[in-house]
């Protein structure tokens, strides 16, 4: 009985330590065309009705994506009365600028997390740096991060973007879903963090 109990405990421990990405198999295909299919093509300002739950804060308002003449992207979240919560800029060459952050939220970790989330959504990575994997009939287009990777996960034929994951070595720590594309822009955005209470939920608004 004791032997069986120890065996069960060992199996549970091994399962808990196993990697969600252990089954990935490397492929050599060029996935730049696949990735481009799902990259948000924001050529005009786009507005989303948005809810943000971050730690003890709940914010609702309008999330505004505005392409600039220098090919940078401005991302602004504000209340419906026009009070800004944050104002970020993502340049074409990968630079990030924080123009404004609500003082009570202006923490280094919060800004860093929001930066990563929007970089994941905007898909501004260079396709030439991607690595392609396959697992369970799905394709994982991976980009290296200083810690972990970003995975853009599609079906086997690259007809649907199933989800996006910011993954550690063992498991996803953030999942994002971009769905119902119209004219190259998703109607719905959802970002969910696994370790902390941090969620962004957005629905496109017609102006």
N, C-alpha and C positions, 0 to 999 in steps of 0.2 A: 504493500500500500504506500509506504514511504517512498519507494523507488518510483512508482507511478506519479506521485505528487511532485517529486523533484523533476521528473521528465516533463510534466505539464508546465511547471514553472519555467523551465529552460526554453520550451517552445514558445511560451508567451513572451519571454525576454527577447528571443531571437526575432520574433515577428515584429515586436515594437522597435527593434533596432534596424530592421531591414529598410532599404531605400526604395522609395516610390519610383525611382528612375533606374533601378538596377537592370530592368529588362530592355533598356534602350539599345538599339542596334544602329550603328553608323551607316549612312548612305552617302554616295558621292554625287547625287543629282544636284543640278543648279536650281535653287528654289527662289531665285529673285523674282520671277514672274508670279509665282504663287503668293509670295509675300506682298507684292505690289497690289494684288487683287484686293487685299483687305486693309491696306494702309489708308486711313481717313484722308480723303482728298478735300481738305477744307480750303477752298479758294475764295469764299465769301464768308463774312461773319456768321457764326452758328451759335444758337442760344439753346440752353437746356434748363428746364425746371429741375432743381437739384436738392437733394437732402444729404447732409453730411453728418454722420455720427462719429465723433472723435473723442474718445475717453468719456468725460462727463458732459461734453458739449454736444448739443443738437442744433444744427444750423439748417435753415432752408432759404432758398433764394434762386438766383439765376446764375448759371455757369456760362461764361461767354468766351468763345474761341475766336480770336481775330487775327487773320494773317496780315503781316506787315509788308511794306514795300521791299524791305531788305531780306525777305524770305524767312524772317523769324516768326514765331507764333506767340501771341499774347494770350494768356489764360487768366481770366478775372472771374472771381466768385463774389457776388454781392447780394444784399437783401433786395426784396422787391421795391423797397423804398430808396434804393440806390446807395446804401452804406456798404463799403467794401470790406470783405473778409480777408481776401488775399488777391494779389496781382503779381503774376509771374511772367517771365519772358524766356522762351526757348529759342536760341539762335540756330541758324542753319549749320554752323560749325560745332555745335554741341555745347556751347556756353549757356549757363543758366543765370538769370538775374532775378532777384527778389525785389520787386519795386515797392511792395507793401505787404504787411501781414498784421492782422488784428493783434494788438499787444498781448492780450491774454492767451493767444495761441502761438505767439512768436517764440517758439522753442526750436532749438537746432534740430532735434529729432523729428519734430512735426514737419518742419520745412523740408528736411531731407526725404521724409516718407512721401509727402505730396509730390515732390520733384520726381521721385522714382515712379510713382503711380501715373503721372501724366506723361512721362517719357514712354512708359509702357503703352499707354493709349495712343499717343501720337505716332508711334512706330517710326521714329526718326533715325533708327540705326542704319548703318551701311550694310546692304545685303551681302556685300563681298566678304564680310566678317562672320557670316552665319555658318553654323554647322547643322547638318540635317541628320535626324535620327528617325527611326520608326519603332513603334511598340503597339501591340494589340490592334493593328490595322489603322492606326493614326500616325500622322506625321508631326514631328516635333522640330520646329525651326528654332535653333538655340543661339543666343548671344551671350557671351561671357560678361559677367559683372565683376567688380573687385571681390565680392563675395557671392558665390552662386551664379545662377544664370536666369535669363528670361527665355521662356519657351512660348512660341506661338504655335498652338496645337490645332491642326486641321484634320479633316477626314482624309482617307487614303487618296482620294482624287483631287484634293485641294479645292473642293466646291463649297465648303463651309468652314468658317473659323469657329471651332468649338469652344475654345477658351484661351486665355493667356495666363501663364503662371510665372511668378517670381519665385524660383525654387532655391532652397539651400541644397547641400549635397544629398540630403535624405528625403526632403518632402517640400511641397509647395508652402510658402509662407504668405503669399498673396495670390488671389485669383481674380481675373477680370474677364468680363463678358461684354462683347460689342456685337449687337444684333440688329436685324431689320435695316440693312443698308439701303439707302435711297440716294441715287446720284453720287455714290462713292462715300457717303457719310452715314455712320450708324445712327439710328433713331434712339437706341437705348444703350446706356453705359452703366455697368455695375462693377464696383471694385470692393472686394471683401478681404480683409486681413484675418489671418488665422489665429495669431497670438494675442492680439489686443483688439479692443472694441474700436474699430476704424472702418467705416463703410461709406462709400460714395455711390449714390443712386441717382441717375439722371435720365430724363425723358425729353427728347427734342421738342422745341416749341416753334411753331410756325409764326413768323413775324408778319 
